[in-house]
Amino acid sequence: FLTASAAQRAQRRHKQLISKGIQAKLEDLRAELEARDARDKSRSVAPLVPAQDALMLDNSELGIDESVDLVLQWWAQRRPFPAGTAHL
């Protein structure tokens, strides 16, 4: 289950918007993300919550490469498929 702090996600979104020439206030972005998170977690149908057996990846302080490396480590530890087999 991939997550990051609202502050970090707001920072990332702000950087993305600015790079496209779109002005945005960091505080507004964070407030919007926090409101969306609250809605998503509390909706009656399919609330956004991790599965009971989910691994939690908080990438607030991780880059893309570090996040991918961690997921690959988890996969290698669990090997959902026998080595040498291919599943589509």
C-alpha positions in Angstrom: 0.0 0.0 0.0 1.7 3.1 -1.2 1.4 6.3 0.8 3.2 9.5 1.6 2.5 12.4 3.9 0.1 15.1 2.7 2.9 17.6 3.1 5.2 15.6 0.8 2.5 14.9 -1.7 1.6 18.6 -1.8 5.3 19.5 -2.3 5.5 17.0 -5.2 2.3 18.3 -6.8 3.4 21.9 -6.3 6.7 21.2 -8.1 4.8 19.4 -10.9 2.4 22.4 -11.4 5.2 25.0 -11.3 7.2 23.1 -13.9 4.1 23.4 -16.2 3.8 27.1 -15.6 0.8 26.7 -13.4 0.7 28.8 -10.2 -0.5 27.1 -7.1 -0.3 27.7 -3.3 1.3 24.9 -1.4 -1.0 25.4 1.6 -4.1 25.1 -0.7 -2.7 21.9 -2.3 -2.1 20.4 1.1 -5.6 21.2 2.3 -7.1 19.8 -0.9 -5.1 16.5 -0.5 -6.1 16.2 3.2 -9.7 16.7 2.3 -9.6 14.2 -0.5 -7.8 11.7 1.8 -10.6 12.1 4.4 -13.3 11.5 1.8 -11.5 8.5 0.3 -11.0 6.8 3.7 -14.5 7.4 4.9 -16.6 6.6 1.8 -19.2 3.9 2.3 -18.3 2.0 -0.9 -14.7 0.8 -1.4 -13.0 3.1 1.2 -9.3 3.6 0.6 -7.7 1.4 3.3 -4.9 -1.1 3.0 -5.7 -4.8 2.8 -5.0 -6.8 5.9 -2.0 -8.4 4.4 -0.7 -5.3 2.6 2.9 -4.1 3.0 3.0 -0.4 3.8 5.3 1.7 1.7 5.5 5.3 2.9 7.6 7.0 0.4 7.5 10.4 2.0 11.3 10.4 2.3 12.1 8.0 -0.6 12.7 8.7 -4.2 11.2 6.7 -7.1 14.3 4.5 -7.4 14.4 3.8 -3.7 10.6 3.0 -3.7 11.0 0.6 -6.7 14.0 -1.1 -5.1 12.1 -1.7 -1.9 9.1 -3.2 -3.7 11.5 -5.5 -5.7 13.1 -6.6 -2.4 9.7 -7.4 -0.9 8.8 -9.4 -4.1 12.1 -11.3 -4.0 11.5 -12.2 -0.3 8.1 -13.6 -1.0 8.5 -15.0 -4.6 4.8 -15.4 -5.4 5.7 -17.6 -8.3 8.2 -20.5 -8.4 11.6 -19.5 -9.9 11.7 -20.1 -13.7 8.0 -20.1 -14.3 6.1 -17.4 -16.2 2.6 -16.4 -15.5 0.5 -14.0 -17.6 
